[in-house]
Amino acid sequence: MDAVQKLQRAGKMSWIRLNTSLDGSGAEYHRQARQMGLRIFSIIHMSDLESAGWENAFDRIYATYPSDMWEIASEISNPDPAVNPVRLTPESYMSKFKALYSYVSTRYPGAVLTNAPPYGSGDTGPPELEKFFQLGLLDLDVVVALNVYSNFALSRFTPVMDKYAQQLAGKRVWVTETGSANPDNQIAWVREFYPLIVNSIHPEMICWYVMWGGDSAGDNGFGLLDQVTTQAVERPLFKALAGG
């Protein structure tokens, strides 16, 4: 959160995406972010939705975590059990998502939801996004979310977005994750890949994954910081954003 404040002071950060959990863990980060005046984008994970029931899970998490937008699960076709301990088909996901949307619209009329962003690598994400569209996502007043991690994936998302351009007109679109796992390539990723995303997807927001991916975990390379549990190392993209 010290690093977040540093980016905020540099005028480079106004939103933060944070985890939630049924056990309330991490809520202190939400409170700190709110005290800083940041807007908060919260993830409700599939494991919590499925274990507690979607509406019940939302009730409990909404009561615990201040937030401005809610991501309802993520990458339902991702085979990694750490991401998706419960894998749903697009049909099953959209059935549950639409039911939750109706529930939230009635009980929490100010709450903003996003769909589970489709898998951002390979070729499974684009047909999943199109299936969401076919199953009624564009009939809902939600932010349309997708993850994009490669030129290959982007080249397949683009025709889907083009095909539904008329229905997407006026919709909010967010790329909720992108980034490079090579810290030496992160600045180039922003300079070279972000414009491709903007020109193809036309998103309102592009979110970097991740501020810190653990000191040795598989997501470590994506982090703007390293060795946070000992003495934090600021990587080149962080330094550039912070004005270093």
N, C-alpha and C positions, 0 to 999 in steps of 0.2 A: 504493500500500500504506500510505502515511502516512494517507490519508483513511480507509482500511479500519480502521486502528488507532484512529482518532478515533471512528468509529462504534462500534467494539467497546468502547472505554472508556466510552462513553455508555450501554452496555447495549442497543444497537440492532442488533447484528450478531453472529450466531453461525455463519452459513453464508456461503460465497462460491462463485459459479459462475465457472469459469475454462476457457479454451481449452486444448486439447492439440494436439500435432502429432507426426508421425512423426520430425521432425528434432530433437525435444526442446526446441524454443524455448518460452520462457515457464515452464520448469520451476522457475526461481528463485522465481516468485510462488507456486507450490504449496508450495515449501519454507518460504517466509516465512509463508504462511497456516497451515501445520502448526505452525510454531514459536509462532505466536500462540495456538494452541489452537482455531482455527476448523475447522469441518467443511467439506469440499470437495466440490463438485458439478462434475464434469468433463464436458466435451463432447468426444466423438470424432466428427470430421466425416466426412461422406459421402465426400469426396474421398480421405481417408486409408483408409477402409474399402474402397473400391472399388479403389484403386491397389495396396494391399498384400495384399488379401484380408482378410475380416472377422476371422477368428480370428488371423491373423498380426498384423494391426494392433492388435488388443486385447492380445495378448501383449507387443508392443513398448511400447505406451503404458502399460499396467499396470505394467511394469517401470521406467518412467521417472518417472511422476507419482504422488505419494501422493494418494489420493482416497477418499471415503466413498460416492460414488454416481456412476454413469456414464450419461450421456445418449448414446444410440446414434443419432447423426444428428439432424436437425431439419427440420421443415416440408418434407416430401418433395414437396409440391405447390407450394411457393413457386417462382415463375418466375424469380426473381432468380438469375443464374448465380453470383453471389458467395456466395449461401447454398447453392445446390444445383447445382454444376457437373455432377452426375450425377442425373437425376431418375428415381425408381423408382415403379412403380405400388404401391398398397397390397399387392397379391398378392405382388409380387416382394420388397418390403421385408419383409413378415411371414415369408416363407419363409426369408430370410437371417437375420432377427432371431431366429426360433425356433431355427435351427441354432446361432447364436452363443450363445443362452441355454443350450442344452444343453451346449455346449462349456465355457462359463464356470462353469456349475453344477458340473461335474465337476472342472475344473482350479482354479477359484478360488471355492470354496463360500461364502466370506464376501462376495463382490462383489454389489452391488445395482445393477441396471440399470433404466433407464427406456426406454420406447419413444420414437421420434422424435415430439415433440409436433406435432400437426397445426397447419396454418397458422392464425394467430390473427386474421386479418382476412377479411372477405368471407364467402362461403358454401361454400368448398371444404373447410374444416377439419372441420366436424361430420360430413358423410358419410364422410370419411376415417377419423375416429375410430370411427364405427360399423362400418366395414369391418374395421378392426383387431380390434374386438370379435368380429365374425363369424368372423374368421380365426384366433381362438384366443388373443388377447392376455390375456383374463381367466382363461385356464387357467394362466398363468405367474405365478410369484411375483416380480412386478416392480412398480415404482411407475408408476401410470398418469399420463402427462404430457400436458398440452395448453397451448397459448398462447391468450390472449384479449386482444384489443386494442380491442374495440368492443362497444357494446350489441347491435348487429346480430349479431355472431358469438356473443355470449353467449346471445342469445335462441334460437339454433339449436343450440348445444351442450347447453342445458338439457334439451330433450326427449330427446336421446340418452342423457344421464346418467340421466334419470328412467326411460327404457325399460329400462335395464340395472341399475336400482337394486339388485335382489336379488343379482345376480352381483357388483356393486361393493361390497356390504356387507363390511366388514372390509378392503377394499383401501385402500392408500395412494394418494391422488390429489394431484398437484402441478400448480399453474398455474406453468409454468416461465418464462413471460414475460408481462408486461403493462406498461403505462405510457403516458404522454402525451409526445408530441413537442414540446409547448409547455411550456417550463420554468415559466411563470407559472401553469400549470394543474396542476402535479404534486401539490401538496398536496391540491387539490380531488379529484384522481383517486383518491388514497388514501382520502380521507374519504367519497367518494360512490360510487366504482365498486367498491372492495374489498368493501364490505358486500353489493353485488349479487352478486359472485362467490361470496362465502361462503354466501349464502342459496340460490344456484342450484346450485353445483358441490360445495360442502362440502369444499374442499380442506384438506389438512394444512398446505400451504405455498403462499404466493403470492410469486413472485420478481419484483422490479422489473428492467426492462431500460432502462438499463444504468448502471453507475457512471460510466463515461466512454466516450462514443461517438466519440472523435476530435475534434480541435479544429475541423475544418471538414467532416467526412464527413457522409453522409446521416443517420447515427444520432446526430449531435451533439445534437439537441434533446432526446433522451431522457435524456442524461447528467445525473447529479446534480452533476457537475463540468464545467467548461469551461476551455479554454486551459491544459491541464495541461502542455504542452510549453514554455510560457513562465512564467506565474505563475498557478497554479490559482485559478479562480473557483468559489466554493461557491454553488450555486444554492439557492433557498428550501427545497426539500424536504430537501436535505442539512443545511442550517442547522437546520431544525426537528428533524431526527433527532439531530443532534449537540448539541442544546441551546442553539443560538445564538439 
